[in-house]
């Protein structure tokens, strides 16, 4: 499989994920502000999840741009990432139906941690699958961004299992995503010629 085909397939899956999530927002039955307020929970869950999906899509695209070789391990790692990622809409739907209840929040946080771990695995498999002279092998590693991301995700998980603090879990999750709003600067410095400064 070529890199372009892998990227096109991944983009299609991610586009479907976003589409399914937005379909969870249904038009209100009435025409008053009180009716409009019923959209608050699904809109917030969609917004948080959209930022998450957008961030992963952007970094996934960026990583593949720096990839020279695609092998079987990369295909399987990418499929594992997409499989876990595609469960996000189910979790979002559960949150919407339960108004951010504790158990759906815990499942959502755990699912996001699994997505993060699958992406880190995909990144590691891609790096190992490149040629010896490919600079991606030396420029990308388990660095500070990954460590800080996992740190805040663990804090989010602890908050999700602490009584009356599960809403804090969403804040920690958003903070963990903020590290990746901009694509990996190590890749940008090497392949995109961007003057990105320190990581």
Protein Blocks (a to p, Z undefined) as FASTA:
>chain_A
ZZklmmmmmmmmmmmmmmmmmmmpccdfblcfklmmmmmmmmmmmmmmmmmmmmmmmmmm
mmmmmpmbdcfklmmmmmmmmmmmmmmmmmmmmmmmnoopaklmmmmmmmmmmmmmmmmm
mmmmmmmmpcfklmklmmpccdfklmmmmmmmmmmmmmmmpghilmmmmmmmmmmmmmmm
pgcfklmmmmnopaebjZZ
